[in-house]
Amino acid sequence: MDPQALWGCFCLLCFALLRAATGNLLPSFQPRSLYQYRYSLAVQLQHSSTPSPWGARLQAEALIRLQPLWRDPGGEELLQLQIHDLKAQHHPEEERSQDSTRGSPADIALSPEAQAELQQPVFISWNSGKVKAFYGNEAENILISNLKRGITSLFQLQPHAGTTVEEDASGSCQVTYTVSNHSITKTKDLLSCSKPKSGFSSTNKIFGVEWQPSSRTQYMVKNNLLQSVLAEESHVVAPALRSRSGIKISSRQQLQLVSPATPGPAEVSGQSLKDVLAGVGAQPQPLGMASLPFRRVCTHCPSLRAFLKAFDRQRVRTDTSKGATTWQFQRFIQLLRSAKKRDVLQLLRRAPEETRPFLVEAAVATQSVASLAALSDFLDFSQEPKSLLEKFLYTAALSPRPSGELLHLVLDKLDGKQLAPEIWETGIVAVGSLVGKLCQQKLCGLQVKRVMRRIFHQKRKGYDKTCRLAAAEILLDNHPLPMDVINILLATSEMETEVATFLLLKVQNRLRDHQHLARKIMKDIMGDPRINNYNFFSKVGISSSFSGPLAVTQDLTSTFGLDLLFLEGGFLRKSVSDFSLLSHGQRLRAAQVTFEAQGMESMMGESLSGGEEQPELMAGMSATFFDVQLRPVVFFQGYTDLMAKVLLSSGEPTSVVRGNLLLMDHHQVIPLQSGLQVTVKLQGGLGLDISADMDVSIWEQELKTSVNARGSLAMDFQAELDSPFLQATLRSQTEVETSIHFDTKLRFSSSPVLMCLQLREEQVPYREVLTVSQAAGSRSSATRKGRRGTVPGREFALHQTNSKLCNLLLAAEKE
């Protein structure tokens, strides 16, 4: 027998067997027939932090009529889908009582306009279970049109197993099919869906929203007829920093064939799909399958124009450490986001001088076109007070999701201006922060690493030891190459004892940190006895580097790190206190405070080693907040300045940062497969008042530093459900006030130098308010629950060595 003929017979046999195996699962609709399905929908939103379910629930039922209008020889069909007798209900207060029963649901009255639009048919281009196109009235209400998309999505299936990409009301998503007997199961990867762009989120995911979705649909097909569909999906959304404030969204759709097909109208004649659609009376237009984003219009929200009318009677709070001020800050952001440029500009110009910094912070955080344009007209870098200009630049640098327009505004204000040095320095900080957040190219870090290698190894010129150590730290913390780690370790053999001790401890700390990016590389290198030996790790300096967990919650790990670099004579050159946050694989340097002192050895009669040049007497502080470096503060510079500060000191601490910033800014639209929409919003404001002080006692040979931080965090998290029949909102508002004190004390007269660190937190009051509000037709309701409490104050035990030194120092003071 001819081999080609044999191969052809084999292929035909396989095709026949495959067709026999899947033929019964390939759905089809017969011409001149009318199919009726009972459709039901149930959607529920619940607060996950309450002991019993509490939220909002919507139910709807309708009769779906489906009839084939046209079929071409290739198998493509045009189906008409129409909704009849839709009835909707909601539960005014979805909270189970002690006997686990619910209150009776309330019927939702639909307006005549809504009923008419619901009954307008839509048309589906359908081929072997796949929805190829969707046609309807593009002027129709978005929510009703999306509901029809959701029902149409139930007819999107394939009769064989496999993974593919489909488009339905959720967007264009990856789906996986499994087949068993008369059942087809579809699992949709909602994280893979692409849909019309809408919303925004904070650059750092620690301040974002965690979203855990799932979707599963089961089809029953018998004798090539779709008998039933059950689609279930769930979404759990919560602030990344506080999962207990989460909200769970559940959606369930069901189609059930009512009875065998009944006789229907004859098919429409036409050579093509286009001809057939042109002959339909309503002349439907092609529409996308993905749900269109819907934006609520708030009819009762206050406007900036109304606020301006009563401006003289309004009070703007200025105590940034209080929760009431932070809530007011967020309300101003909402006011400004819907305001026009002229109103924002009028607000800035009419405001008293003491409230202008607050309003500038709110306008920058808003980042609307109108607010940025108003700031451009209002801020005059040649005339405005330095404090206001610095406020603008720092607020821009700390923006959680900066835009290109904000960067252009900052650059425009700095361009070609004769500015004070401190404004230039702050401007450079702002530009660097904005560019860093906007830059999405992974090659950006490559050039930085080359520069850091050059500085550490002093390839072109000599650098101060603190600069070299900073370069080494950047290399170790940013996906280092194995050779980077080896070269840093090798270089310690040629360094002074204190610098080498400090750097080796840095490496050992990263080895102990199981979440550090370079831990595996370092661990592999330490397996080499040529590196991990006594020659490298036998340094006996008093410099130290320590890091460890400070507090651990379900969502967050906060760590404390302390680096102390001493000179060879035993004098402190630099101390770095680091507070970092780790959450969901993300790391954020929340605060880092650095104290530096140089030239102290000359005051004590010590001489420098190796003929080094005597540095100028100086002490100062620099701080980093939320990965943004602030302009350094100099306590004194030179012996004369030190004496003047000692004799004329007012005893008042130096303000490091004081103001409000928007930490969390998230807006996410979640289209449910049912066509309904959930909008998730998170806004978190932080009010900060941080001051620092350094006291040098020449006579007692002591150095004391103190950092006091007072702050308030206000977090507003909500999920909004929008449907043609009901609008529901679940809201969680959390407020926390805290006060933290970090003190250090060094005594130089002892050998070795004694140093004590004390970190204590005062009691923390907190408050949380949960709200459920619903509106159906002309009726609306709102219920609220609240809880408040106080976390006792505490003092943190940083590490064992520090506790011993504190005991020695305190005992010496009592003698």
C-alpha positions in Angstrom: 0.0 0.0 0.0 1.2 3.5 -0.8 2.8 5.0 2.4 1.2 8.4 1.8 -2.2 6.8 1.5 -1.6 4.8 4.7 -0.6 8.0 6.5 -3.7 9.7 5.2 -5.9 6.9 6.4 -4.3 7.1 9.9 -4.9 10.9 10.1 -8.5 10.4 9.1 -8.9 7.7 11.7 -7.4 9.9 14.5 -9.6 12.8 13.4 -12.7 10.6 13.5 -11.8 9.3 17.0 -11.1 12.8 18.3 -14.4 14.1 16.8 -16.3 11.2 18.4 -14.6 11.9 21.7 -15.4 15.6 21.8 -18.3 15.9 19.4 -21.0 15.8 22.2 -19.2 18.7 23.9 -19.2 21.0 20.9 -22.2 23.2 21.5 -24.4 24.4 18.7 -27.8 26.2 18.4 -30.2 25.0 15.7 -31.8 27.4 13.3 -35.5 28.4 13.7 -35.2 27.7 17.4 -35.6 29.8 20.5 -33.6 28.8 23.6 -34.5 30.1 27.1 -32.2 30.1 30.1 -32.9 31.1 33.7 -30.1 33.5 34.8 -29.2 34.3 38.4 -26.6 36.6 39.8 -25.3 36.9 43.4 -22.6 39.4 44.4 -21.4 40.0 47.9 -18.9 42.4 49.5 -17.7 41.7 53.1 -15.4 43.2 55.6 -12.9 40.5 56.5 -12.0 42.0 59.8 -15.4 41.5 61.5 -16.0 38.3 63.5 -19.3 37.7 61.5 -19.9 38.4 57.8 -20.9 42.1 57.4 -21.2 43.9 54.1 -23.5 44.2 51.1 -25.3 41.6 49.0 -27.0 41.9 45.6 -29.2 39.2 43.9 -30.8 39.3 40.5 -32.8 36.9 38.3 -33.9 37.1 34.7 -35.0 35.1 31.7 -32.4 35.0 28.8 -33.7 34.4 25.3 -31.2 33.2 22.7 -32.0 32.6 19.1 -29.8 32.0 16.0 -30.3 34.7 13.3 -27.8 33.6 10.6 -25.1 31.0 9.8 -22.5 30.9 7.1 -21.0 27.7 5.6 -17.8 28.1 7.6 -19.7 27.6 10.9 -19.9 31.3 12.1 -23.3 32.1 13.6 -25.0 35.3 14.6 -27.0 35.0 17.8 -29.4 37.4 19.4 -29.4 37.6 23.2 -32.2 39.4 25.0 -32.9 39.9 28.8 -36.5 39.6 30.1 -38.2 40.0 33.4 -35.2 41.0 35.4 -35.7 41.3 39.1 -33.1 42.5 41.6 -32.9 42.5 45.4 -30.4 43.6 48.0 -29.9 43.0 51.7 -30.1 46.4 53.5 -27.8 45.2 56.3 -25.9 42.0 55.4 -25.0 40.9 59.0 -25.9 37.5 60.4 -27.5 37.4 63.7 -26.6 35.0 66.5 -28.9 32.4 65.0 -27.1 32.7 61.7 -30.2 34.0 59.8 -30.4 37.0 57.6 -32.9 39.6 57.3 -35.3 39.5 54.3 -34.1 41.0 51.1 -35.6 44.2 49.7 -36.8 44.5 46.1 -35.1 47.1 43.9 -37.4 49.1 41.8 -36.0 49.7 38.3 -36.7 52.9 36.4 -38.7 52.6 33.1 -35.5 53.8 31.3 -33.4 51.0 32.8 -36.1 48.4 32.0 -36.2 49.6 28.4 -32.4 49.5 28.0 -32.2 46.1 29.6 -34.6 44.6 27.1 -32.6 45.9 24.1 -31.0 42.9 22.4 -27.3 42.4 21.8 -25.8 40.3 19.0 -23.0 37.8 19.2 -20.8 36.5 16.4 -20.2 33.0 17.6 -18.3 30.0 16.2 -18.0 26.6 18.0 -18.2 28.1 21.4 -16.0 31.1 20.8 -17.4 34.7 20.9 -15.8 36.4 18.0 -17.5 39.8 18.3 -20.1 41.6 20.3 -22.6 44.1 18.9 -25.0 46.5 20.6 -26.0 50.1 21.2 -22.8 52.2 22.0 -25.0 55.0 23.5 -26.4 52.6 26.1 -25.8 53.1 29.8 -22.3 51.7 30.6 -23.4 49.7 33.6 -26.3 48.0 31.6 -24.0 47.4 28.6 -21.4 45.8 30.9 -24.1 43.5 32.5 -24.9 42.3 29.0 -21.2 41.7 28.4 -21.1 39.6 31.6 -24.0 37.4 30.4 -22.5 37.0 26.9 -19.2 35.9 28.6 -21.0 32.8 29.8 -21.2 31.6 26.2 -17.4 31.7 25.7 -16.0 28.2 25.9 -14.1 25.5 24.0 -14.8 21.7 23.9 -11.3 20.4 24.4 -8.6 20.7 27.1 -5.8 23.2 26.8 -4.6 26.8 27.6 -5.5 29.8 25.5 -6.2 33.5 25.7 -9.8 34.6 25.6 -11.6 38.0 25.8 -14.6 38.5 27.9 -16.0 41.0 30.4 -12.8 40.6 32.5 -10.6 41.6 29.6 -8.2 39.5 27.6 -7.1 36.7 29.9 -5.3 33.4 29.9 -7.6 30.5 30.6 -7.1 26.8 31.1 -9.7 24.1 30.1 -10.2 20.6 31.4 -12.8 18.2 30.1 -14.6 15.3 31.8 -17.6 13.5 30.4 -20.3 16.1 29.9 -18.4 18.8 31.9 -16.0 21.5 30.8 -14.2 23.4 33.5 -12.5 26.7 32.7 -10.0 28.3 35.2 -9.2 31.9 34.4 -5.9 33.6 35.5 -7.2 37.0 36.5 -3.7 38.4 37.1 -2.9 37.9 33.5 -5.8 39.9 32.2 -5.2 43.0 30.0 -8.0 45.5 29.9 -8.5 49.2 29.2 -6.0 51.2 31.2 -7.4 52.9 34.3 -6.2 53.6 37.8 -2.8 54.1 39.4 -0.7 52.8 42.3 2.2 53.8 44.5 5.6 53.2 43.1 6.6 51.2 46.2 4.4 48.1 46.5 4.7 48.2 50.3 2.2 51.1 50.2 0.0 49.4 47.6 -2.8 46.9 47.7 -2.6 43.1 47.7 -5.0 41.5 45.3 -5.8 37.7 45.4 -8.3 36.8 42.7 -9.7 33.4 41.5 -12.2 32.4 38.8 -13.7 29.1 37.8 -16.5 28.3 35.4 -18.2 24.9 34.8 -20.2 24.1 31.6 -22.5 21.2 31.2 -23.0 20.1 27.5 -25.2 17.2 26.5 -26.0 16.2 22.9 -24.3 19.4 21.6 -26.6 21.5 23.7 -25.4 23.9 26.4 -27.4 22.8 29.5 -26.0 25.0 32.3 -23.2 27.3 33.3 -21.9 28.1 36.7 -19.3 30.9 37.0 -17.8 31.7 40.4 -15.0 34.2 41.2 -13.6 35.8 44.3 -11.3 38.7 45.1 -9.6 39.5 48.3 -8.2 43.0 48.4 -6.3 44.6 51.3 -3.7 47.2 52.1 -0.3 45.6 51.9 0.6 47.0 55.3 -2.7 45.8 57.0 -4.3 42.7 55.6 -6.8 42.6 58.5 -8.5 45.6 56.9 -9.2 43.6 53.8 -12.5 43.2 51.8 -13.7 40.0 50.2 -15.7 40.2 46.9 -17.6 37.1 45.8 -19.5 36.8 42.5 -21.6 33.9 41.2 -23.5 33.6 37.9 -25.6 30.7 36.8 -27.4 29.8 33.6 -29.8 26.9 33.5 -31.7 25.7 30.4 -35.4 26.1 31.1 -36.8 23.6 28.6 -36.0 22.1 25.2 -35.8 24.6 22.4 -39.1 26.0 21.1 -39.9 27.0 17.5 -38.5 30.4 16.7 -38.4 32.8 13.8 -36.7 32.0 10.5 -33.1 33.0 10.0 -32.3 36.3 8.3 -30.9 36.1 4.8 -27.7 37.7 3.9 -24.4 37.0 2.1 -22.2 38.2 5.0 -22.4 39.1 8.7 -22.2 42.8 7.8 -25.2 42.5 5.5 -27.2 40.7 8.2 -26.4 43.3 10.9 -27.3 46.1 8.5 -30.7 44.6 8.1 -31.4 44.5 11.8 -33.7 47.4 12.8 -31.5 48.7 15.7 -28.4 48.8 13.5 -26.0 47.5 16.3 -22.5 48.8 16.4 -19.4 46.6 17.1 -18.4 46.8 20.8 -15.5 45.3 22.7 -16.1 42.4 25.0 -14.0 43.9 27.9 -16.1 45.9 30.3 -15.8 49.6 30.1 -14.6 51.4 33.2 -17.3 53.3 35.0 -16.7 56.4 37.1 -19.0 57.4 39.9 -20.2 61.0 40.0 -20.4 62.2 43.6 -23.4 64.5 43.9 -23.0 65.3 47.6 -19.2 65.7 47.8 -18.0 69.2 48.8 -16.3 71.3 46.2 -13.3 73.7 46.5 -15.5 76.5 45.2 -17.9 76.0 48.0 -15.0 75.9 50.5 -13.7 79.2 49.2 -17.0 80.9 49.8 -16.6 80.1 53.5 -12.8 80.3 53.5 -12.5 83.0 56.2 -14.4 80.8 58.6 -12.5 77.7 57.8 -9.6 76.5 60.0 -6.6 74.7 58.6 -4.9 72.5 61.2 -1.1 72.7 61.4 -0.1 70.1 64.1 1.2 67.4 61.8 1.5 64.8 64.6 -2.2 64.7 65.1 -4.6 62.4 63.2 -7.1 65.2 62.7 -4.5 67.1 60.7 -3.7 64.1 58.5 -7.4 63.5 57.8 -7.8 67.1 56.8 -4.8 66.8 54.5 -6.5 63.9 52.7 -9.8 65.8 52.4 -7.9 68.7 50.8 -6.4 66.3 48.2 -9.9 65.1 47.3 -11.1 68.7 47.0 -8.2 69.7 44.8 -8.5 66.6 42.5 -11.9 67.8 41.1 -11.0 71.6 41.2 -10.2 74.0 38.4 -6.9 75.8 38.2 -8.4 79.2 39.0 -9.9 77.9 42.2 -6.7 76.2 43.3 -4.7 79.4 42.6 -7.2 81.5 44.5 -6.9 79.2 47.5 -3.1 79.4 47.5 -3.1 83.2 47.2 -5.8 83.8 49.8 -4.3 81.5 52.4 -2.5 83.0 55.4 1.3 82.5 55.4 1.3 79.9 58.2 -1.1 77.6 56.2 0.5 77.9 52.8 3.0 75.0 53.4 0.1 72.7 54.2 -1.8 73.7 51.0 1.3 73.4 48.8 1.8 69.9 50.2 -1.8 69.0 49.3 -1.5 70.5 45.8 1.6 68.6 45.0 0.1 65.3 46.3 -3.0 65.9 44.2 -1.0 65.9 40.9 -3.9 66.9 38.8 -3.3 69.1 35.7 -5.1 71.9 37.4 -3.2 71.8 40.7 0.2 71.6 39.0 -0.7 74.5 36.7 -1.8 76.5 39.7 1.5 75.7 41.5 3.4 76.8 38.5 1.8 80.2 38.6 1.9 80.6 42.3 5.5 79.6 43.2 8.1 82.2 42.4 11.5 80.8 43.2 13.1 84.3 43.2 10.7 85.7 45.8 9.0 83.1 47.9 10.4 82.2 51.4 13.1 79.4 51.3 11.0 77.3 53.7 8.0 77.2 51.3 10.2 76.4 48.3 11.9 73.6 50.2 8.5 72.3 51.3 7.4 72.1 47.6 10.6 70.3 46.5 10.6 67.8 49.4 6.9 67.0 48.9 7.6 66.4 45.2 10.6 64.1 46.1 8.4 62.1 48.4 5.5 61.7 46.0 4.3 58.0 46.0 3.6 58.0 42.2 5.2 61.0 40.5 4.2 62.0 37.1 6.3 63.4 34.2 4.4 66.6 34.6 5.6 67.0 38.2 9.2 66.4 37.2 8.9 69.0 34.4 7.4 71.5 36.9 10.4 71.0 39.3 12.9 71.3 36.4 11.2 74.4 35.1 11.3 76.1 38.5 15.1 75.3 38.9 16.1 76.2 35.4 18.2 79.4 35.0 17.4 80.7 38.5 19.8 82.4 40.9 19.0 80.4 43.9 20.3 80.0 47.4 22.7 77.0 47.8 20.3 75.1 50.1 17.5 75.4 47.5 19.8 74.1 44.8 20.8 71.1 47.1 17.1 70.3 47.8 16.3 70.7 44.2 18.9 68.2 43.2 17.5 65.8 45.8 14.0 66.2 44.4 15.1 65.7 40.8 17.1 62.6 41.7 14.1 61.1 43.6 11.6 61.8 40.8 13.9 60.4 38.0 14.6 57.3 40.1 10.9 56.6 40.5 10.1 57.3 36.9 12.9 55.3 35.5 11.8 51.9 34.3 15.0 50.9 32.5 17.0 48.1 34.3 20.2 49.4 32.8 20.0 52.5 34.9 21.8 50.8 37.8 24.7 49.5 35.7 26.4 52.9 35.3 26.0 53.6 39.0 27.8 50.3 39.9 30.7 51.3 37.7 31.1 54.6 39.6 30.8 52.8 42.9 33.6 50.4 42.0 35.8 53.3 40.9 35.2 55.1 44.2 35.8 52.0 46.5 39.0 50.9 44.7 40.2 54.5 44.3 41.1 53.9 40.7 41.4 57.6 39.7 41.9 59.5 43.0 41.8 59.0 46.7 38.5 59.1 48.6 37.6 59.6 52.2 37.0 56.3 54.1 33.3 57.1 54.6 32.8 57.6 50.9 34.5 54.2 50.2 32.4 52.5 52.8 29.2 54.0 51.3 30.3 52.8 47.8 30.9 49.3 49.2 27.4 49.2 50.8 25.7 50.2 47.6 27.5 47.4 45.7 26.6 44.8 48.4 22.9 45.8 48.5 22.2 45.9 44.7 22.5 42.4 43.3 26.4 42.3 43.5 28.4 40.2 41.2 30.5 37.5 43.0 33.7 39.4 42.0 32.3 42.5 43.7 32.1 40.7 47.0 35.5 39.0 46.6 37.2 42.3 45.7 35.6 44.0 48.8 36.8 41.2 51.1 40.3 41.2 49.6 40.5 45.0 50.0 40.0 44.7 53.8 43.5 43.3 54.2 45.0 46.6 53.2 42.6 48.8 55.3 42.9 50.3 58.7 41.7 48.1 61.5 38.5 50.0 62.3 37.5 50.4 58.7 38.2 46.7 57.9 36.3 45.6 61.1 33.3 47.7 60.1 33.2 46.4 56.5 33.6 42.7 57.5 30.8 43.0 60.0 28.6 44.4 57.2 29.2 41.3 55.2 28.5 39.0 58.1 25.2 40.8 58.8 24.1 40.2 55.3 24.9 36.5 55.7 22.6 36.3 58.7 19.8 38.2 56.9 17.8 35.4 55.2 15.9 38.0 53.0 19.0 39.8 51.7 19.4 39.8 48.0 23.1 38.9 48.1 23.0 36.3 50.8 23.3 33.3 48.5 26.2 34.8 46.6 28.0 35.6 49.8 27.3 32.2 51.3 28.8 30.5 48.2 31.9 32.7 48.4 32.3 31.9 52.1 32.6 28.3 51.1 36.1 29.1 49.7 38.7 28.7 52.4 41.0 31.2 50.6 38.4 33.8 51.6 36.8 32.5 54.7 39.9 32.2 56.9 41.5 33.8 60.0 43.5 36.2 57.9 40.4 38.1 56.8 38.1 37.8 59.8 40.6 38.3 62.7 40.2 42.1 62.9 39.8 43.3 66.5 38.7 46.9 66.1 35.8 48.4 68.1 33.8 49.5 65.1 30.6 47.6 64.8 27.7 46.9 62.5 24.5 45.3 63.7 21.1 44.6 62.2 18.1 42.6 63.3 14.3 42.5 63.6 12.6 45.1 65.6 8.9 44.1 65.3 7.1 41.4 63.3 3.5 41.4 62.2 1.5 39.3 59.8 2.2 41.7 57.0 5.4 43.5 58.0 8.8 43.1 59.4 10.6 46.2 60.7 14.3 46.0 61.2 16.8 48.1 63.1 20.4 48.5 62.0 23.3 50.3 63.7 26.7 51.1 62.2 29.4 52.6 64.3 32.7 53.6 62.6 35.5 54.6 65.0 38.8 56.2 64.3 42.0 54.4 65.2 42.3 56.4 68.3 38.9 55.3 69.6 36.9 58.4 68.6 33.5 58.0 66.9 33.6 59.2 63.3 30.1 58.2 62.1 27.0 56.5 63.5 24.2 55.3 61.2 20.8 54.2 62.6 18.6 52.5 60.0 14.9 51.5 60.3 13.7 49.4 57.3 10.4 47.8 56.4 10.1 44.4 54.7 6.7 43.4 53.3 5.6 41.0 50.5 9.1 40.8 49.1 9.6 44.5 49.1 12.1 46.5 51.2 11.9 50.2 52.1 14.3 52.3 54.1 11.7 54.1 56.2 14.2 56.2 58.1 18.0 56.5 58.4 19.7 58.9 60.7 23.4 59.6 60.4 25.5 61.5 62.9 29.0 62.5 61.9 31.8 64.1 63.9 35.3 64.8 62.8 38.3 66.7 64.4 37.3 65.5 67.9 40.7 63.8 68.4 42.5 67.2 68.3 40.4 68.5 71.2 41.5 65.5 73.3 45.2 66.0 72.4 45.4 63.0 70.1 47.5 63.0 67.0 46.5 61.5 63.6 48.3 58.4 62.3 50.3 58.2 59.1 50.7 62.0 58.8 47.1 62.6 57.8 45.9 66.2 57.5 44.0 67.4 60.5 40.3 67.7 59.6 38.2 70.7 60.7 36.2 70.3 63.8 32.6 69.5 62.8 29.5 67.7 63.8 26.3 67.2 61.8 23.4 65.0 60.9 21.8 63.8 57.8 18.5 61.8 57.4 16.8 59.7 54.8 13.1 59.2 54.9 11.3 56.7 52.6 14.4 56.4 50.4 14.7 60.2 49.9 17.9 61.8 51.2 17.2 65.1 53.0 19.6 68.0 53.1 22.2 67.6 55.9 22.0 69.6 59.1 25.3 71.0 60.6 25.3 71.4 64.3 28.6 73.3 64.4 31.6 73.8 62.2 34.9 74.9 63.7 36.0 75.4 67.3 34.7 79.0 67.4 31.3 77.9 66.2 31.2 75.1 68.8 32.0 77.5 71.6 29.3 79.9 70.4 26.7 77.1 70.2 27.7 75.9 73.7 27.5 79.4 75.2 24.5 80.7 73.3 22.5 77.5 72.8 18.8 77.9 73.3 18.5 74.3 74.2 15.8 73.8 71.4 16.3 70.9 69.1 16.8 71.3 65.3 13.8 70.6 63.1 14.7 67.9 60.6 11.4 67.4 58.8 7.9 68.7 59.5 4.9 68.3 57.3 2.4 66.0 55.6 2.9 63.6 52.8 0.8 61.1 50.8 2.2 57.7 51.4 -0.5 55.5 49.7 -2.3 56.4 46.6 -4.0 53.5 44.8 -7.0 53.4 42.4 -7.9 50.0 40.8 -10.8 49.0 38.7 -11.7 45.3 38.9 -14.2 44.2 36.2 -16.1 41.2 37.4 -17.0 38.5 34.9 -20.6 39.3 35.6 -20.1 42.7 34.1 -20.4 44.5 37.4 -17.5 46.6 38.5 -15.6 47.0 41.8 -13.3 50.0 42.3 -10.7 49.7 45.0 -9.2 52.9 46.5 -6.5 53.4 49.1 -5.3 56.7 50.4 -2.8 57.0 53.3 -1.5 60.2 54.6 1.4 60.6 57.1 2.0 63.6 59.3 5.6 63.9 60.6 7.3 66.2 63.1 10.9 65.1 63.6 13.6 67.0 65.5 17.2 66.2 66.5 19.8 67.5 68.8 23.5 66.9 69.5 25.2 67.9 72.7 29.0 67.8 73.0 30.5 68.2 76.5 34.2 69.0 76.3 34.6 68.8 80.1 32.8 65.5 80.6 34.2 64.1 77.2 30.7 63.0 76.3 28.6 63.2 73.1 24.8 62.9 73.3 22.4 62.8 70.4 18.6 62.7 70.5 16.0 62.2 67.7 12.3 62.7 68.6 9.7 61.7 66.0 6.0 62.3 66.4 3.6 61.2 63.7 0.1 60.3 62.7 -1.0 57.9 60.0 -4.5 58.0 58.5 -5.5 55.3 56.1 -8.7 55.3 54.0 -9.4 52.0 52.2 -12.6 51.3 50.3 -14.2 49.1 47.7 -17.1 50.4 45.6 -19.6 48.1 43.8 -21.3 49.6 40.8 -24.3 47.9 39.0 -27.3 49.0 37.2 -29.5 48.4 40.3 -27.3 49.0 43.3 -24.3 51.0 44.4 -22.5 49.8 47.6 -19.4 51.0 49.4 -17.4 49.2 52.1 -14.9 51.5 53.8 -12.2 51.0 56.5 -10.7 54.1 58.0 -7.7 53.6 60.4 -5.9 56.2 62.4 -2.7 55.8 64.5 -0.7 58.4 66.5 2.8 57.6 67.7 5.8 59.2 69.3 9.3 57.6 69.2 12.5 58.7 70.9 16.0 57.6 70.0 18.8 58.7 72.2 22.5 57.9 72.1 25.3 58.7 74.6 29.0 58.2 74.2 31.7 58.6 76.8 35.2 59.2 75.3 37.0 59.2 78.7 36.6 55.5 79.0 38.7 52.9 77.1 37.2 51.4 75.1 34.6 54.1 74.4 31.2 53.5 76.1 28.1 53.9 74.0 24.5 53.5 75.0 21.5 53.5 72.6 17.9 53.8 73.8 14.9 53.5 71.6 11.5 53.8 73.2 8.0 54.3 71.9 5.2 56.0 73.9 1.7 54.5 74.0 0.0 54.3 70.7 -3.6 55.2 70.4 -5.5 53.8 67.4 -9.0 54.0 66.0 -10.7 52.1 63.2 -14.1 52.8 61.7 -15.9 50.3 59.3 -18.7 51.5 57.1 -21.2 49.9 54.8 -23.3 52.2 52.6 -25.8 51.2 49.9 -28.0 53.1 47.4 -30.7 51.6 45.3 -33.0 53.8 43.3 -34.1 56.7 45.6 -33.3 54.7 48.8 -30.0 54.7 50.6 -28.7 53.4 53.9 -25.4 53.5 55.9 -24.2 51.5 58.9 -21.1 52.0 60.9 -19.0 50.1 63.4 -15.9 51.3 65.3 -13.3 50.2 67.6 -10.4 52.0 69.4 -7.7 51.1 71.8 -4.2 51.9 73.0 -1.0 49.9 72.6 1.2 50.3 75.7 4.5 52.1 75.4 7.7 50.1 75.3 11.4 50.3 75.1 13.2 48.1 72.5 16.1 45.9 73.4 18.3 46.5 70.4 21.0 43.9 71.1 22.8 42.2 74.0 26.1 44.2 73.7 24.2 47.5 73.8 22.3 46.4 76.9 25.7 45.7 78.7 27.2 49.0 77.6 24.1 50.9 78.8 24.3 49.2 82.2 28.0 50.2 82.5 27.4 53.8 81.5 24.4 54.2 83.8 26.3 52.6 86.6 29.2 55.0 86.0 26.8 58.0 86.1 25.6 57.0 89.6 29.1 56.8 91.0 
